Amino acid sequence: MAALQRLTPMQRATVILRDVLGWTAKEVSVLLECSSGAVTSLRRARARLAEGPVGADTVDLAEVDRAGLL
C-alpha cells in the first residue's frame, strides 16, 4: 500500500483496476474518462512501484511528533 502513494491518483486507479481487479483497458478508460492508450501505458506507474514505498528508509520526525507518537 505504501508504494501506491508514489503514484498519481490516475496511475493508482489504473494499476488497481487493471492489475488487481483484472479490468480491461476499455473498462478502465470508460470509468476514468481517458484513452485506452493511456490505460495500457502503465510503464511509468510500474517503474514507480518498483522503487518501493515512499520514505521507506527515512522517517520525518516532525511528522511523527505532530501525530503524537513522540
Backbone bond lengths (Angstrom), bond angles and torsions (degrees), N, CA, C in turn:
res aa  C-N    CA-C-N  psi(-1)  N-CA   C-N-CA  omega(-1)  CA-C   N-CA-C  phi
1 M - - - 1.444 - - 1.527 110.93 -
2 A 1.313 116.52 -40.28 1.458 118.67 -177.68 1.521 111.56 -63.27
3 A 1.316 117.37 -34.87 1.466 120.28 179.50 1.522 111.01 -65.36
4 L 1.318 118.07 -30.93 1.470 121.11 179.04 1.522 111.71 -63.97
5 Q 1.329 117.71 -22.56 1.465 120.98 179.12 1.517 112.01 -65.27
6 R 1.320 117.81 -20.43 1.464 121.64 178.39 1.524 112.23 -71.27
7 L 1.315 117.26 -19.74 1.466 121.92 -174.16 1.517 112.19 -88.10
8 T 1.322 114.83 155.33 1.459 119.50 171.93 1.523 107.48 -70.62
9 P 1.322 118.96 161.30 1.467 119.93 178.69 1.535 113.06 -55.52
10 M 1.335 117.35 -39.04 1.462 120.86 179.61 1.528 111.13 -67.19
11 Q 1.331 116.63 -43.24 1.461 120.34 177.74 1.523 110.71 -63.65
12 R 1.319 116.04 -42.46 1.465 120.99 -179.53 1.526 110.64 -60.33
13 A 1.325 116.39 -47.81 1.465 120.63 179.87 1.520 110.68 -62.40
14 T 1.318 116.37 -42.74 1.462 120.42 -178.73 1.520 111.35 -63.84
15 V 1.328 117.17 -46.58 1.460 120.47 179.85 1.522 110.56 -61.25
16 I 1.301 117.77 -45.15 1.467 120.60 -178.54 1.526 110.85 -64.69
17 L 1.321 116.04 -47.64 1.467 119.16 -178.23 1.524 112.03 -65.83
18 R 1.335 118.09 -41.79 1.470 121.07 -176.85 1.522 111.83 -80.25
19 D 1.331 116.72 -55.16 1.462 120.24 -170.71 1.525 113.72 -82.77
20 V 1.313 117.33 -31.93 1.462 119.89 -177.42 1.528 111.20 -92.78
21 L 1.333 116.04 -49.04 1.464 119.66 -175.82 1.524 114.24 -92.62
22 G 1.336 116.87 -11.59 1.451 120.42 175.37 1.518 116.13 75.58
23 W 1.328 117.75 22.67 1.462 120.90 178.15 1.522 109.59 -68.19
24 T 1.334 116.31 154.41 1.462 121.02 175.40 1.525 109.03 -77.99
25 A 1.333 115.22 161.90 1.471 119.94 177.84 1.529 110.22 -60.70
26 K 1.307 117.04 -38.01 1.462 120.62 -179.75 1.530 110.95 -64.70
27 E 1.329 117.64 -43.99 1.464 121.07 178.54 1.528 111.34 -60.94
28 V 1.320 116.32 -44.04 1.458 120.85 -179.40 1.524 110.42 -66.30
29 S 1.331 116.52 -43.01 1.472 119.38 -178.29 1.523 111.57 -64.22
30 V 1.323 117.58 -35.50 1.466 120.32 177.16 1.526 109.95 -66.93
31 L 1.320 116.76 -47.15 1.458 120.72 -178.67 1.526 111.80 -62.95
32 L 1.333 116.90 -43.55 1.465 121.12 -175.43 1.522 112.93 -90.95
33 E 1.326 116.30 -0.42 1.464 122.22 179.10 1.521 111.72 54.23
34 C 1.326 115.58 54.09 1.465 121.75 176.50 1.526 107.83 -140.78
35 S 1.314 116.18 176.21 1.461 119.63 -178.07 1.528 111.10 -77.41
36 S 1.325 115.19 155.77 1.462 120.03 176.00 1.523 110.38 -63.30
37 G 1.335 116.36 -32.79 1.462 120.55 177.82 1.513 112.08 -61.76
38 A 1.328 116.01 -40.16 1.464 120.35 178.24 1.522 110.58 -64.39
39 V 1.307 116.36 -36.84 1.466 121.08 -179.55 1.524 110.79 -70.62
40 T 1.316 117.23 -41.31 1.466 119.31 -176.63 1.522 112.12 -75.99
41 S 1.309 118.32 -14.74 1.464 121.71 179.22 1.528 109.08 -91.37
42 L 1.310 115.67 80.52 1.466 121.56 -178.15 1.526 112.01 -100.93
43 R 1.322 117.42 10.45 1.461 119.79 -176.05 1.515 112.74 -56.15
44 R 1.330 116.53 -47.43 1.470 119.49 -177.77 1.523 111.15 -64.52
45 A 1.316 116.31 -42.85 1.465 120.01 -179.50 1.524 110.74 -62.95
46 R 1.325 116.67 -45.09 1.461 119.88 -179.71 1.528 111.18 -66.67
47 A 1.324 117.28 -34.91 1.473 120.35 177.48 1.525 110.27 -65.17
48 R 1.322 117.00 -40.52 1.477 119.91 178.36 1.518 110.80 -66.41
49 L 1.331 117.21 -38.37 1.464 119.92 177.64 1.520 110.72 -63.19
50 A 1.317 116.93 -36.55 1.459 121.14 -179.16 1.529 111.90 -66.44
51 E 1.329 117.15 -20.97 1.463 120.88 178.63 1.521 112.18 -70.73
52 G 1.320 117.79 -17.36 1.454 121.61 179.51 1.514 111.86 96.12
53 P 1.324 116.11 -178.93 1.462 120.77 -177.21 1.521 112.94 -68.03
54 V 1.302 115.05 155.03 1.461 121.64 176.91 1.509 108.59 -63.65
55 G 1.335 116.38 130.18 1.461 120.63 176.34 1.513 113.88 61.15
56 A 1.311 116.47 31.64 1.459 119.77 -176.89 1.525 111.78 -60.56
57 D 1.329 116.86 -29.45 1.453 118.82 -176.62 1.530 113.60 -110.76
58 T 1.341 117.38 4.42 1.457 120.40 179.23 1.521 110.51 -133.74
59 V 1.305 115.36 154.81 1.459 121.14 177.66 1.514 107.76 -127.53
60 D 1.327 117.11 129.73 1.453 121.70 176.22 1.527 107.43 -87.74
61 L 1.340 116.71 104.05 1.457 120.34 -175.77 1.514 112.67 -64.63
62 A 1.329 118.28 -28.78 1.455 120.39 177.02 1.526 110.24 -63.67
63 E 1.335 116.84 -39.80 1.467 120.71 177.93 1.534 110.28 -66.29
64 V 1.300 116.70 -41.65 1.458 120.65 178.61 1.505 110.41 -62.42
65 D 1.334 117.50 -42.03 1.455 122.41 179.83 1.535 110.23 -64.32
66 R 1.350 116.87 -44.75 1.474 120.13 179.50 1.526 111.14 -62.59
67 A 1.305 116.71 -30.92 1.465 120.40 179.55 1.531 111.59 -78.32
68 G 1.332 116.46 -4.44 1.470 120.39 178.19 1.509 113.27 78.01
69 L 1.322 116.90 23.33 1.457 120.05 -178.38 1.523 113.00 -94.06
70 L 1.342 117.80 -6.49 1.474 119.95 178.10 1.501 110.29 -106.60
